[in-house]
Amino acid sequence: TVEKIFALVRRIRQKTPVPLVFLTYLNPVFRYGYGAFFARCAETGVDGIIIPDLPFEEQAEARVAASAHGVEVISLVAPTSERRIQRIASSAEGFLYVVSSLGVTGVRSEIKTDLAAIVASARAASKIPVAVGFGINTPEQAAAIARVADGVIVGSAIVRLIEEHGANAGKPVYEYVRRMKAAVKSYEN
């Protein structure tokens, strides 16, 4: 439930200052009420939110409520956003999430999008970090993306490990993240 997630955030926040960002569809936020939801985010320690089904052009209402509580609404740029990248990036908060490929989320064996061009367009319009995600699951993919972006976002591969190992997922997830982090670090300046 939403309340259990907020309770989890409160416990995590007691152990780490690392920024925490929700990734959720709009419906739970809307049903909770923008003001109440973002007040709870601030109270428990959520720093930002990614709402993939909330188009950039329709973010105003959510942004106003989020901003009032110090929560950043992270914008997404898809490979099809070419004409909108400048507008989206220039008003982005926190970081800009560049979607690596079209389709549903999940691991991909290959990413064919011209990420360097998308990242360059975003950087021309904004000074905030640009992170790339969506389908990234190998250290080689992470290293390649680290060459052009400020961050690499990995989700589905970790969820898959948790699904596979259940209550014993701690060590496999740790090892996987360690390998991905090493791959990214190998290309940091």
trRosetta pair geometry for C-beta under 8 A, 3 or more apart (Angstrom, degrees):
i j d omega theta_ij theta_ji phi_ij phi_ji
1 4 4.7 97 54 5 79 101
1 5 7.1 -140 96 -5 44 85
2 5 5.6 -55 -153 34 34 113
2 6 6.5 34 151 -17 67 103
2 28 5.6 165 -81 -175 121 120
2 32 6.1 -155 166 -80 169 130
2 37 8.0 -69 -174 -121 140 95
3 6 5.6 -51 -149 36 35 111
3 7 6.4 38 151 -20 65 103
4 7 5.4 -50 -148 36 35 114
4 8 6.4 41 150 -22 65 102
5 8 5.5 -50 -149 34 34 115
5 9 6.5 37 150 -20 64 102
5 22 7.8 73 155 -116 134 114
6 9 5.6 -49 -149 34 35 114
6 10 6.5 40 151 -23 64 101
6 40 5.4 -52 -119 165 143 117
6 41 8.0 -107 -115 -82 100 43
6 43 8.0 24 -169 81 120 102
6 44 4.8 -151 -167 -55 83 163
7 10 5.6 -49 -151 31 33 115
7 11 6.7 31 151 -16 64 103
7 44 7.8 -94 -72 -129 20 134
8 11 5.8 -56 -153 37 33 109
8 12 6.3 30 152 -17 68 107
9 12 5.7 -55 -144 39 33 110
9 13 6.0 37 156 -25 67 108
9 20 6.0 147 -141 137 101 159
9 44 4.5 73 96 143 116 122
9 45 5.7 -175 154 64 100 91
9 46 5.7 -27 -161 -60 154 88
10 13 5.8 -53 -145 33 27 114
10 14 7.0 33 153 -25 59 101
10 44 4.6 -83 -66 -145 82 92
10 45 6.7 134 -102 16 45 112
11 14 5.9 -52 -159 25 33 113
11 15 7.3 14 151 -6 62 109
12 15 6.0 -74 -161 42 38 103
12 16 6.3 -37 168 38 76 103
12 20 6.6 110 104 -88 132 143
12 45 7.6 -156 81 88 85 134
13 16 7.2 -91 -129 61 25 63
13 20 6.9 -83 -78 -5 88 143
13 44 6.5 168 -6 161 146 62
13 45 3.3 98 -103 56 148 169
19 47 4.3 -65 -155 40 91 160
19 48 6.9 27 171 7 116 106
19 94 7.9 158 173 -149 152 111
20 45 6.2 62 35 124 132 88
20 46 5.4 -88 99 -121 105 54
20 47 5.6 127 54 10 56 93
20 48 7.9 178 98 35 43 69
21 46 7.2 101 -112 -168 26 85
21 47 6.1 -55 -72 70 69 89
21 48 4.1 -18 -114 74 97 95
21 49 6.5 -177 -166 -80 75 24
21 50 6.1 53 156 -14 116 96
21 74 6.4 30 -157 -19 137 141
21 94 7.3 113 -99 178 130 156
22 41 7.3 -94 -9 -115 129 117
22 46 5.7 4 -25 -153 103 135
22 48 7.4 -156 28 102 67 50
22 49 4.6 -8 61 -117 100 80
22 50 7.0 -161 97 30 55 66
23 49 7.8 163 -81 -162 30 56
23 50 4.6 -10 -109 65 74 110
23 52 7.4 33 -168 -24 90 103
23 155 7.2 -42 43 -114 166 152
24 28 5.6 -69 169 49 133 124
24 29 6.5 132 100 -36 126 102
24 49 6.9 -44 33 -159 98 102
24 50 7.7 128 22 76 52 62
24 51 6.4 -23 78 -104 67 73
25 28 6.6 99 72 7 78 90
25 51 6.8 76 -160 -153 21 78
25 52 7.1 -50 -99 52 60 86
25 53 5.2 17 -143 22 83 127
26 29 5.7 -74 -160 46 47 109
26 30 5.4 42 152 -23 85 113
26 51 5.1 74 -75 -173 75 125
26 53 5.3 -109 -3 82 104 99
26 54 4.9 122 -76 -62 121 100
26 62 7.7 -98 -131 -74 100 145
27 30 5.7 -58 -137 40 28 111
27 31 5.9 26 165 -18 67 109
28 31 5.9 -55 -140 40 28 109
28 32 6.2 29 159 -21 63 109
28 37 7.9 126 129 -119 75 136
29 32 5.9 -58 -148 36 26 110
29 34 6.6 43 158 -98 94 61
29 37 5.0 121 -147 166 70 173
29 49 7.4 91 -90 -178 143 154
29 51 6.7 -59 9 -100 150 133
29 62 6.9 39 136 -124 141 118
30 33 7.8 33 176 -78 29 23
30 34 7.2 2 -109 -55 45 80
32 36 5.6 -138 150 90 85 108
32 37 4.1 97 98 -73 129 103
32 40 7.6 -78 168 19 139 139
33 36 4.1 55 78 24 112 111
33 37 6.1 172 76 -17 52 89
34 37 5.9 -61 -141 37 22 110
34 38 6.2 6 169 -5 63 112
34 61 6.4 -129 -67 145 165 91
34 62 5.8 -142 -126 -113 122 56
34 64 7.9 46 146 73 144 83
34 65 3.6 152 148 11 110 173
34 66 7.6 -80 -173 -40 97 69
35 38 6.5 -67 -145 43 22 98
35 39 6.1 25 157 -21 63 111
35 65 5.1 -115 -76 -140 52 116
35 68 7.4 -22 -124 74 80 141
36 39 5.6 -55 -144 36 28 114
36 40 6.4 29 155 -19 64 105
37 40 5.9 -58 -156 35 29 110
37 41 6.6 34 146 -23 64 103
37 65 7.5 57 59 137 92 134
38 41 5.0 -39 -145 29 42 120
38 42 6.5 44 154 -18 65 99
38 65 4.9 153 14 140 144 92
38 66 4.8 -148 -118 -101 141 49
38 68 6.9 95 109 64 137 88
38 69 4.1 159 141 36 99 142
38 71 5.0 -138 -149 26 98 139
39 42 5.9 -54 -153 36 32 110
39 43 6.2 33 149 -21 65 110
39 69 5.4 -139 -84 -103 43 141
40 43 5.4 -54 -142 39 33 115
40 44 6.1 13 164 -5 68 112
40 46 8.0 33 111 17 69 124
41 44 6.5 -72 -145 46 22 95
41 45 8.0 -104 173 63 52 21
41 46 3.7 -75 -157 60 87 120
41 49 7.1 -68 -116 -50 154 116
41 66 7.6 -8 59 -132 152 79
41 69 6.2 105 67 121 100 135
41 71 4.7 33 110 -84 142 144
42 45 8.0 49 -175 -63 22 22
42 46 7.4 -66 -52 53 29 78
42 69 4.0 -126 -35 176 132 102
42 70 5.5 96 -111 50 112 101
42 71 6.3 -110 -61 -43 82 100
46 49 7.0 41 154 -62 125 88
46 71 6.2 20 105 -119 94 117
47 71 6.8 156 167 -130 22 65
47 72 6.6 -3 150 24 73 99
47 94 7.3 126 135 -115 101 125
48 71 6.2 152 -104 -174 32 72
48 72 4.1 -29 -107 67 99 90
48 73 7.1 178 -160 -77 82 15
48 74 5.2 69 163 -37 127 104
48 93 7.3 -178 -124 114 115 103
48 94 4.6 47 -101 -91 150 161
49 66 6.6 -123 28 -118 121 136
49 71 6.1 33 -8 161 103 118
49 72 7.5 176 23 87 63 49
49 73 5.9 -25 67 -113 91 59
49 74 6.6 -164 85 14 35 89
50 74 4.5 -37 -85 68 81 119
50 76 6.9 83 -158 -54 103 105
50 97 6.1 48 -123 -20 130 160
51 54 3.9 27 111 11 118 123
51 59 8.0 150 60 -112 122 94
51 62 6.9 -63 18 172 157 169
51 73 7.1 -34 13 -152 107 98
52 76 6.2 38 -118 -18 68 159
54 58 6.1 -130 -172 87 73 101
54 59 5.8 93 145 -90 113 77
54 62 6.4 -9 -165 9 157 157
55 58 4.8 68 65 19 88 104
55 59 7.4 -127 97 -37 46 82
56 59 5.8 -35 -156 -11 35 121
56 75 5.7 47 -105 -143 103 115
56 76 7.8 -138 -59 53 97 66
56 84 6.9 151 49 167 150 132
56 87 7.5 119 136 112 145 102
56 88 5.1 -79 -119 -108 159 99
58 61 7.8 -24 168 20 68 98
59 62 5.5 -74 -162 54 62 106
59 63 5.0 63 143 -32 94 111
59 73 5.9 151 -168 135 125 152
59 75 7.5 -64 -58 -94 164 95
60 63 5.7 -62 -142 37 24 112
60 64 6.4 26 162 -23 64 104
61 64 6.1 -51 -151 28 28 111
61 65 6.9 18 156 -7 61 107
62 65 6.1 -63 -153 43 33 106
62 66 5.9 30 154 -19 70 113
62 73 5.9 108 118 -99 107 145
63 66 5.6 -57 -138 41 29 110
63 67 5.8 31 162 -22 66 110
63 73 5.0 -92 -96 15 77 145
63 93 8.0 149 -135 -7 104 140
64 67 6.0 -56 -145 36 23 111
64 68 6.6 29 154 -24 59 106
65 68 5.8 -52 -152 28 31 115
65 69 7.0 3 157 3 61 108
66 69 6.3 -81 -161 49 31 94
66 71 4.2 -96 -164 81 87 97
66 72 6.9 123 149 -102 125 6
66 73 5.1 127 59 -45 165 97
67 70 7.5 47 -165 -70 33 22
67 71 7.5 -99 -61 56 25 61
72 93 3.8 -154 -158 133 104 120
72 94 3.8 142 119 -43 149 111
73 93 5.9 75 53 46 57 128
73 94 8.0 -174 65 5 22 121
74 92 7.4 30 -152 -165 48 95
74 93 6.7 -107 -86 78 44 79
74 94 5.1 -64 -88 67 88 133
74 95 6.3 1 -132 62 111 68
74 96 7.5 167 -168 -113 81 25
74 97 5.5 66 152 -18 115 114
75 88 5.1 -177 152 -177 143 98
75 89 7.7 -150 85 -82 136 37
75 91 7.5 87 -33 88 152 78
75 92 4.5 -109 33 -112 121 92
75 93 7.4 105 -10 27 92 68
75 96 6.0 -24 74 -127 91 75
75 97 6.9 -171 95 31 40 85
76 88 7.9 -62 79 -176 33 143
76 96 7.9 135 -113 -174 22 66
76 97 4.7 -38 -103 81 70 106
76 98 7.7 144 -161 -97 61 19
76 99 5.8 43 -177 -35 109 106
77 81 4.7 -132 -161 68 73 152
77 84 7.6 -172 -129 95 88 93
77 85 5.5 59 -145 -115 135 81
77 88 5.5 156 -84 95 96 148
77 89 7.0 5 -62 -59 140 90
77 96 6.1 18 -5 171 116 110
77 97 7.1 165 19 85 69 52
77 98 5.1 -25 67 -110 101 67
77 99 6.7 -158 87 13 45 81
77 118 6.3 162 122 -177 126 115
77 122 6.3 -145 7 -82 165 123
78 81 4.8 117 52 -23 66 104
78 99 4.5 -11 -109 51 64 130
78 102 7.1 70 -178 -93 112 73
79 82 7.9 5 166 -47 44 86
79 99 6.7 -97 -17 90 74 92
79 100 7.8 16 -50 151 108 21
79 101 6.6 16 -23 -125 137 30
79 102 5.9 -86 44 -47 124 87
79 113 4.7 -115 -97 -128 129 126
79 114 8.0 112 -137 39 102 69
79 118 6.9 -84 -109 -73 57 144
80 102 7.0 64 -28 -88 108 115
81 84 4.6 -79 -170 61 84 104
81 85 5.4 113 122 -64 100 73
81 88 6.5 -16 175 2 137 149
81 118 7.9 76 65 -138 99 112
82 85 6.2 -28 -151 -16 25 112
82 118 7.9 -95 -97 -103 67 84
82 121 7.6 -147 -146 -91 60 178
84 87 5.3 -64 -163 47 63 110
84 88 5.4 58 142 -23 91 109
85 88 5.9 -63 -142 42 27 106
85 89 5.7 19 165 -14 67 115
85 118 6.6 -153 -112 -152 143 71
85 121 4.4 40 119 126 149 127
85 122 5.8 -97 -178 -72 107 69
85 125 6.9 167 132 6 78 145
86 89 6.1 -60 -138 42 22 106
86 90 6.1 23 163 -24 61 112
86 121 6.7 -88 -61 173 72 96
86 124 7.3 -45 -107 91 90 102
86 125 4.5 171 -142 -83 60 142
87 90 6.1 -55 -143 31 23 110
87 91 7.2 -10 167 9 57 106
87 125 7.8 -72 -24 -161 17 155
88 91 7.1 -88 -163 48 25 86
88 92 6.3 46 149 -60 67 101
88 96 7.3 107 128 -137 99 117
88 122 7.9 -47 88 -115 96 92
89 92 5.3 -34 -144 -7 35 124
89 96 5.5 -5 -115 -95 80 154
89 121 7.3 172 -10 125 152 75
89 122 4.2 180 -101 -145 142 69
89 123 7.8 -83 -173 -33 148 19
89 124 7.9 76 98 63 152 63
89 125 3.9 104 90 83 118 123
89 126 4.2 -141 160 -1 90 121
89 128 7.8 -165 -167 47 77 102
89 130 8.0 -14 -125 -91 115 109
90 125 4.4 -85 -60 171 81 107
90 126 5.7 -160 -95 -63 33 95
92 95 7.4 -31 150 138 123 16
92 96 4.6 -7 -171 -81 168 92
92 122 7.9 10 1 -161 153 104
92 126 5.6 6 42 -122 109 171
92 128 5.6 -133 98 51 108 145
93 128 7.3 179 -156 -103 14 164
94 128 6.8 74 87 -168 26 137
95 128 5.6 -166 -112 153 40 107
95 129 4.3 -33 -121 78 105 94
95 130 6.8 170 -176 -92 89 19
95 131 5.1 40 147 -2 137 109
95 150 7.3 -138 -143 81 120 126
95 151 6.6 -1 -171 27 156 141
96 122 5.2 -164 94 -167 160 137
96 126 6.7 119 -37 73 132 146
96 128 6.0 119 -20 93 89 111
96 129 7.3 -166 24 98 72 48
96 130 4.9 -21 64 -112 104 72
96 131 7.1 165 78 27 50 66
97 131 5.9 -24 -108 74 57 93
97 132 8.0 127 -166 -108 51 24
97 133 6.2 -35 -161 29 96 112
97 153 6.8 12 -137 -19 97 158
98 115 6.7 113 131 -145 139 90
98 118 5.4 129 -149 125 132 128
98 119 6.3 -70 -40 -77 167 76
98 122 6.7 -112 -72 -28 117 155
98 130 5.9 33 -20 -180 119 99
98 131 6.9 -178 22 88 81 39
98 132 4.6 -34 73 -101 104 73
98 133 7.5 133 72 22 56 61
98 149 6.8 -137 38 -110 131 134
99 102 7.8 76 130 -82 120 40
99 132 8.0 156 -96 -152 4 67
99 133 7.0 -39 -112 75 47 68
99 134 4.6 43 -154 -13 71 156
100 108 7.6 -152 101 34 126 147
100 111 4.9 -40 161 -146 121 133
100 113 5.6 178 177 36 54 135
100 115 6.3 -17 -129 -86 77 121
100 132 5.3 80 -73 176 96 102
100 133 6.5 -134 -16 98 104 19
100 134 4.5 -171 28 67 88 97
100 135 5.7 -121 71 48 125 107
100 136 6.5 115 -13 -48 160 94
100 145 7.4 -58 -101 -102 127 131
101 108 6.2 75 38 -75 151 169
101 111 5.4 -134 -45 -136 121 81
101 112 6.9 76 -109 39 116 71
101 113 5.3 -154 -86 -25 66 119
101 134 6.1 -162 38 116 70 115
101 135 5.6 -16 37 20 119 152
103 106 8.0 -70 124 39 111 100
103 135 7.9 60 73 -65 113 132
105 134 5.9 -102 -115 -137 77 74
105 135 7.0 -146 -153 -53 51 68
105 155 6.9 -23 179 77 133 123
105 156 5.5 172 148 -53 96 127
106 135 6.3 18 82 -101 47 73
106 156 4.8 -176 -120 -169 36 167
107 135 6.0 100 -155 -155 21 59
107 136 8.0 -70 -128 83 64 15
107 137 3.9 7 -131 -29 105 156
107 156 5.6 -145 -41 102 69 120
107 157 5.4 88 -84 -76 111 87
107 160 7.0 -25 -26 -18 124 152
108 111 5.8 96 100 -67 137 77
108 134 8.0 31 -9 131 128 67
108 135 3.4 20 -3 -179 114 123
108 136 7.5 -15 40 -65 97 30
108 137 7.0 152 37 10 51 109
108 141 7.9 125 76 -114 89 156
111 115 7.3 24 138 -36 123 125
111 135 6.3 147 -84 98 105 125
111 136 7.3 -9 -47 -84 144 74
111 141 6.3 97 3 -141 123 113
111 144 8.0 169 57 93 119 135
111 145 7.9 16 71 -68 158 107
113 118 7.1 -2 153 -11 114 137
114 117 4.3 17 132 20 114 118
114 118 6.6 135 98 -17 71 88
115 118 5.6 -58 -147 40 38 110
115 119 5.9 36 157 -18 73 108
115 132 5.8 22 -151 -114 133 151
115 145 6.5 -54 133 -122 166 81
115 148 5.6 129 113 87 103 147
115 149 6.9 -59 160 -44 121 112
116 119 5.9 -56 -143 40 27 109
116 120 6.2 30 155 -22 63 109
116 148 4.5 -112 -97 -129 73 145
117 120 5.7 -53 -144 36 29 113
117 121 6.5 31 155 -19 63 104
118 121 5.9 -55 -152 34 30 111
118 122 6.5 28 152 -17 64 107
119 122 5.7 -56 -148 38 32 112
119 123 6.2 31 155 -19 67 108
119 130 5.0 146 -139 117 86 151
119 132 7.2 -56 -73 -58 115 115
119 148 5.1 145 39 150 157 101
119 149 5.3 -129 -109 -88 142 77
120 123 5.8 -55 -144 38 29 110
120 124 6.5 36 154 -27 62 104
121 124 5.7 -52 -152 28 30 115
121 125 6.9 12 155 -6 62 109
122 125 6.2 -72 -158 43 32 101
122 126 6.3 -40 170 41 70 105
122 130 4.9 114 101 -101 140 135
123 126 6.9 -92 -128 64 25 64
123 127 7.9 56 -154 -104 65 34
123 130 6.3 -83 -61 -17 85 137
129 150 3.8 -126 -156 98 94 153
129 151 5.9 57 157 -10 126 113
130 149 5.3 -110 105 -144 90 87
130 150 5.3 112 50 15 57 103
130 151 7.4 -173 99 30 36 83
131 149 6.0 104 -127 162 28 126
131 150 6.1 -71 -70 75 65 82
131 151 3.3 -30 -107 76 101 109
131 152 6.7 -138 -161 -47 86 12
131 153 5.3 86 148 -37 116 102
132 136 7.2 102 117 -46 90 139
132 145 4.8 -135 69 -162 133 127
132 148 7.7 40 -21 84 144 99
132 149 4.5 -151 -9 -44 106 169
132 151 7.3 167 20 88 57 60
132 152 6.2 -20 65 -115 81 57
132 153 6.6 -154 97 19 32 90
133 136 6.1 -97 -139 13 50 117
133 152 7.1 122 -82 -179 71 46
133 153 2.7 -39 -78 72 125 116
133 154 7.0 -146 -131 -56 96 30
133 155 6.8 53 -173 -6 128 104
134 153 7.4 35 -20 83 55 112
135 156 7.3 3 -95 36 33 134
136 141 4.9 -172 -144 124 80 127
136 142 5.9 101 174 -75 122 71
136 145 6.4 -43 -110 -9 140 153
136 152 6.0 -133 138 -175 166 101
136 153 6.9 120 36 76 130 53
136 154 5.3 -95 91 -92 101 81
136 157 7.5 -79 101 -9 55 129
137 141 6.6 45 44 41 45 145
137 154 6.7 126 -95 -141 48 107
137 156 7.0 -58 -79 81 115 93
137 157 3.8 153 -127 -74 94 132
138 141 4.6 98 57 5 84 100
138 142 7.0 -149 94 -4 45 86
139 142 5.5 -55 -146 39 35 114
139 143 6.2 37 155 -22 68 105
139 179 5.1 -87 -72 150 126 96
139 180 5.8 -141 -97 -98 72 48
139 182 7.1 -14 -139 75 127 89
139 183 3.6 177 -167 -59 88 147
140 143 5.8 -51 -146 35 29 111
140 144 6.5 30 154 -19 62 106
140 183 7.1 -103 -58 -148 24 141
141 144 5.8 -56 -149 36 31 111
141 145 6.4 24 156 -14 65 108
142 145 6.0 -60 -148 40 29 107
142 146 6.2 35 153 -26 65 108
142 152 4.7 90 -143 169 83 167
142 154 7.1 -27 -89 -57 116 125
142 180 5.0 142 -54 -155 171 82
142 183 4.6 92 84 98 113 128
142 184 5.3 -69 155 -61 109 86
143 146 5.5 -52 -145 32 31 116
143 147 7.1 43 152 -31 59 95
143 183 4.2 -97 -55 174 95 95
143 184 6.7 -138 -89 -78 52 36
143 186 5.9 -16 -123 66 113 115
143 187 5.5 133 -161 -22 73 127
144 147 6.0 -45 -166 14 34 116
144 148 7.9 -1 152 6 60 101
145 148 6.5 -76 -161 47 41 91
145 149 5.3 -19 167 27 83 120
145 152 5.0 114 92 -102 128 104
146 149 6.7 -74 -109 59 25 78
146 152 5.9 -50 -65 -39 82 121
146 183 7.2 167 -1 127 141 76
146 184 4.4 165 -84 -141 143 67
146 186 7.7 103 86 62 150 69
146 187 4.1 129 108 69 113 127
146 188 6.9 -64 174 -59 121 64
147 187 5.0 -83 -73 -172 65 145
149 152 6.8 122 82 -69 124 64
152 180 7.3 -145 100 173 134 108
152 184 5.5 -139 17 -97 130 125
154 157 5.5 -41 -178 42 106 114
154 158 6.1 105 127 -22 96 106
154 177 8.0 -178 75 -107 137 74
154 180 6.0 -60 -9 -156 161 162
155 158 6.2 -75 -161 36 27 105
155 159 6.3 20 155 -16 69 110
156 159 5.4 -53 -143 38 36 113
156 160 6.1 42 155 -25 67 103
157 160 5.6 -50 -150 32 30 116
157 161 6.8 33 150 -19 61 101
157 176 7.0 -165 136 174 110 140
158 161 5.6 -50 -152 33 36 112
158 162 6.5 35 150 -17 66 103
158 173 5.9 63 -149 -135 90 102
158 176 6.8 172 -98 100 73 139
158 177 7.3 39 -99 -66 117 97
159 162 5.7 -55 -150 37 34 111
159 163 6.2 36 151 -21 66 106
160 163 5.6 -53 -146 37 31 114
160 164 6.2 31 154 -20 65 109
161 164 5.6 -57 -145 38 30 112
161 165 6.0 -6 168 10 67 114
161 169 5.7 120 133 -151 86 107
161 172 5.1 -163 -170 120 118 117
161 173 5.2 151 110 -80 139 76
161 176 5.9 -125 -67 -9 160 157
162 165 6.6 -72 -133 53 23 86
162 166 7.4 82 173 -87 57 18
162 169 4.4 43 -115 -143 56 169
162 173 6.6 29 -66 -70 81 127
163 166 7.7 14 -170 -65 20 58
164 169 7.5 115 67 -102 72 101
164 172 7.6 -83 84 108 114 164
165 168 4.8 -106 171 83 98 80
165 169 3.9 138 84 -85 114 69
165 172 5.2 164 -35 27 160 141
165 173 7.8 -141 53 -31 140 88
166 169 6.3 178 68 -33 20 99
168 171 7.2 -28 169 27 76 100
168 172 7.7 65 126 1 78 109
169 172 5.7 -72 -155 53 54 105
169 173 5.2 49 153 -24 89 113
170 173 6.2 -68 -149 39 19 106
170 174 6.1 20 158 -20 62 112
171 174 5.5 -53 -143 36 30 115
171 175 6.3 28 160 -17 65 106
172 175 5.8 -55 -144 38 30 109
172 176 6.2 31 157 -20 65 108
173 176 5.7 -55 -145 38 30 112
173 177 6.2 26 158 -15 66 108
174 177 6.1 -59 -146 40 25 106
174 178 6.2 30 154 -23 63 109
175 178 5.6 -52 -146 34 29 116
175 179 6.6 29 155 -18 63 104
176 179 6.0 -57 -153 35 30 108
176 180 6.4 25 152 -15 65 108
177 180 5.6 -55 -144 40 34 111
177 181 6.0 36 156 -22 67 107
178 181 5.8 -55 -145 37 27 111
178 182 6.4 29 155 -20 62 106
179 182 5.8 -54 -148 35 30 112
179 183 6.5 32 153 -20 63 105
180 183 5.7 -54 -152 34 32 113
180 184 6.5 29 152 -16 65 106
181 184 5.7 -55 -148 38 33 110
181 185 6.1 33 154 -20 67 109
182 185 5.7 -54 -142 38 29 112
182 186 6.5 40 155 -32 62 101
183 186 5.9 -48 -155 20 30 116
183 187 7.8 5 155 0 57 102
184 187 6.6 -78 -168 42 36 95
184 188 6.9 48 143 -43 71 98
185 188 5.4 -37 -147 4 45 118
